[in-house]
Amino acid sequence: MEGLGWILTIIIGALAGWIAEKIMKSDHGLLMNIILGVVGAIVLNFILAAIIGFEAYGIIANLIVAVIGACLLIWVGRLMRGRRV
């Protein structure tokens, strides 16, 4: 989330985590939503930059990338949890 301040990053992360939580039909708390949103944005921005050279700038673009990244993290978490014995 380049170009955004810490407070705006936390707000966008919380919103993105909440939206991803609703899309993926999961139940997390506020802190986990913030973590999922921020880490999801970082991960997906890195993947997009490595593959196609795209990096999100601006609030709306970062929110979209953060939501998709958070959904991706929830999905990967479910895959890992499902494989445990």
Secondary structure in CASP SS format (residue, H / E / C, confidence):
PFRMAT SS
TARGET T0000
AUTHOR 0000-0000-0000
METHOD secondary structure of the structure
MODEL  1
M C 1.00
E C 1.00
G C 1.00
L C 1.00
G C 1.00
W H 1.00
I H 1.00
L H 1.00
T H 1.00
I H 1.00
I H 1.00
I H 1.00
G H 1.00
A H 1.00
L H 1.00
A H 1.00
G H 1.00
W H 1.00
I H 1.00
A H 1.00
E H 1.00
K H 1.00
I H 1.00
M C 1.00
K C 1.00
S C 1.00
D C 1.00
H C 1.00
G C 1.00
L H 1.00
L H 1.00
M H 1.00
N H 1.00
I H 1.00
I H 1.00
L H 1.00
G H 1.00
V H 1.00
V H 1.00
G H 1.00
A H 1.00
I H 1.00
V H 1.00
L H 1.00
N H 1.00
F H 1.00
I H 1.00
L H 1.00
A H 1.00
A H 1.00
I H 1.00
I C 1.00
G C 1.00
F C 1.00
E C 1.00
A C 1.00
Y C 1.00
G C 1.00
I H 1.00
I H 1.00
A H 1.00
N H 1.00
L H 1.00
I H 1.00
V H 1.00
A H 1.00
V H 1.00
I H 1.00
G H 1.00
A H 1.00
C H 1.00
L H 1.00
L H 1.00
I H 1.00
W H 1.00
V H 1.00
G H 1.00
R H 1.00
L H 1.00
M H 1.00
R H 1.00
G H 1.00
R C 1.00
R C 1.00
V C 1.00
END
